[in-house]
Amino acid sequence: MSKSMIKKVIIISVILVLVLLFKFFGLGDYLSLDFLKQKQDALLSMYEARPLLILSLYCFTYIGVTALSLPGAAVMTLAGGGLFGLFTGTVAVSFSSTIGATLACIVARFLLRDWVQKKFGDKLVKINQGMAKEGGFYLFSLRLVPLFPFFVINLVMGLTSIRLVTYYWVSQLGMLPATIVYVNAGKELAKIDSLAGILSPRLIVSFALLGFLPILTKKLLALYQAKKGYPSS
């Protein structure tokens, strides 16, 4: 067995163990809206007593949940607002979610890309050509539209040739508007009965239009340059 294969087996084993522990100990119950609302006062007291420790534990937990594509990221984002306020909560969630998403992308790239390349090489070429052409604009659009589950984007992008640096900063920028909305909603945690009502249809449409604006602008600029005979960038 090659060294690369051994590394893949180790990583898969670690991921499986962590997911099984998450399921076995029922840790998902601690990442529910009901639990968060019940324990908000106790968590606030812990944060007031040891702010740096609680903030660090929160960030590491958020990174782990996102990196392993476990359910609970939305509730944790609300918790960021309920515990830390708008500014600190937004900063903590923004960096934690982006770091976790990038780790998920790296794992998907390392574990699955070779297999996908062999199985669907011709299709992957077209995807990579599209990514090379649109670059971060396409990823930015996906991140802004909350209709697409973020863990799916993390895994799919790991199969493309996008640079990780580009993936990181575009993801952080693209996820920021929805992060602010959820963190701000978390400040009124007691009034939230469901995650479904946080993003209204009008807000989703606004995010979608904002997400597709860069690509539309690029297309219009290319058409203008072609019409004027300018070389396209």
N, C-alpha and C positions, 0 to 999 in steps of 0.2 A: 504494500500500500504506500503510495507516495506521501510526501510531507504535506502537500496541499490537501489531499484527501483526509489525512489524519486530523488536520486543523478543522476541516469542515465537519467531521464526525464529532469532534470535541465541542465545537460551537453549537451544533444541532442538539447534542446531549445536554449542554448547559441550558439552552433555551427551553427544551422539553421539561427539564427538572424544575425550572423557575415557573413555567406555566402550570405544571402539575401541583406545585406547592401553592400557587395562587388559588387554584381550584380546590385543593384538599382542605386548606385552612379557611376557605370561604372569604378570602380577602376582598372579593368583589363587593361583599356587603358593606365594607367600610368606604367604598367609593360610590355609594348611592346617595341620592338627593335626600332621602329620609334620614339616613344616618348623619349626614352633614348638618341638617337642620337641628337634629336632636342634640348634637354635640358641639354646636357652634360656640356656646358660652364657655364650655370647658376648654375648647381649643384656643379661644381668645385669651383665656387666663394663662394657658401654657405659653402662648406667644408673648404676652406681656412680661412673663417671668423670665423667659429665655428666648428672646427674639431671634438671635443669630442661629441658635440650634434648630429652632422650629422652622425657620426659613430655609435652612440648609437641608433639613430632612424633607421638607416639602418639595424642593427643587430636585433632589435625588430621586424621590419617589415618582415625581412627574416624568423625569427623564426615563426611568425604568418602565413605567406604564406605556409611554409612547414608543420607546425602542422595541418593546415586545409586542406592540400592537394590541394591548389589553384594553378592555372596556373601562371607561372611567375618566377619560381626559376632559370631557365636557364638565363633569361634576367637579373635578379638581380645578378647572379654570374658574368656576363659580366660587370655590373655596378660596382661591387667590384673592378675589375681590372682597369676600366676607371677612377674611382674616387680616389681610395686609393693606386694604384700601386700593384705590384706583391706580396710583402711580407705582407703588412698590409691587402690587399684584400684577400689573401689566408687564413690568420689567421681568419679574420672576417667571411668569407664564411664557412670555415671548422667548426668552432664552432657553428655558427648560424644554418647551415644546419643539423648538427648532433643533436643539442638540439631539433630543430623542428621535426626531424625524430623520435627521442626518445619519444617526447610528442605524436606524431601521433600513435606510437606503443602502448603507455600506454592507450590512449583513445580507440583504437581498442580492446585492451585486456580487458578493463573494461566494454565496451559496448557490445561487440560481443562474447567474448570467451565462456561464459556460454551457450548462444544460440547455437553456433557452436558445443560445446561439447555435448549438448543434441541431436542435429540434425545429426552430423557426428562424433560421439564419436569414432567409430572404426577406421575411417580414420585419425582422429587427433592423435590417439595413434601411428600409424605408422609414422606420420610426426615427432612427438616428439621423437620417437626412433631414427629416422634419425638425428635429431638435436643433440640428446645426443651423438650419435656415431661420427658425423663429427664436432659437436660443431660450433665454430666460422669460421672454414674453409669454410663451405658451404655459410654462410652469406658473408664472405669476397669475395668469387667468384662472388656472385650476385652483390655486390656493385661495383666490378671492371668492370663488363661487362655493358656498357651503353645501351645495348639492352633492359634491363628490366627497366620499369619506377620505379623510386625510391619510389613514393607514394604507389605503389602496394606492394613493398617489406615491407614498413612500416606497412601497414595494415595486410598483411599475417603473418609477424613475430609476430605481436601482438597476434595472435591466437596460437602460439607455447609456449613452456615452457622455451625458452631461457631467461637467466638472463639479466636484463636490463643493468647491468654494462658491461657485455660481449657485448650486443647489441650496447651500446654506443661506446666503444673503437674500436670494429671491424668495425663499420660503419664509424667512423671518419677516420680510417686508409684506409679502402677500397675505400672511396669516394675521398681521397686526390689526386690521380693522375689526375682524370677528373676535379677536382676543379682547380688544377694548370693550366691545359690546357685552361679551360674557362676563368679564371682570367687573364692569360697571353694574351689570345685573346682579352680580354676587353681593354687592353692597346692600341690596334689599333682599337678602336670602330668605328671610321669613315669609315674604310675600310670593315666592316662587313655588308653584304647585307642580309644574312640569317643565321639562327642557324644551318642549315643542314650541312654546309660545315666546321664547326669547328672541328668535329671529323671525320677524314678520315677513310675509310674502313680498311686501314692498321693499323691505331691507335686502332681501335675497336678490330681487331684481336689480336693485341699485348696485350691489356688489358685482353681479354678473355684468352689468353695463360697464362698470369701472374696470373689471377684469379684461373685457374684450376691447376696451378703448386703445391700449397700446398696440395690439395686433392690427386693429382697424387703421390706426394712424400710420403704422408702418406700410400697410398695403396701399393706402392713399398716396403716401409719399413716393412709393415705388411707381405707381401709375403716373404721377405727375412728372417724375424724372424720365420715365419712358416716353411720355408725350413730348417733353421738351428736348429729348435726345441726350439727357445727362446720364453719365454712368451710374448705375445703382450701387449702393454701398453693400 
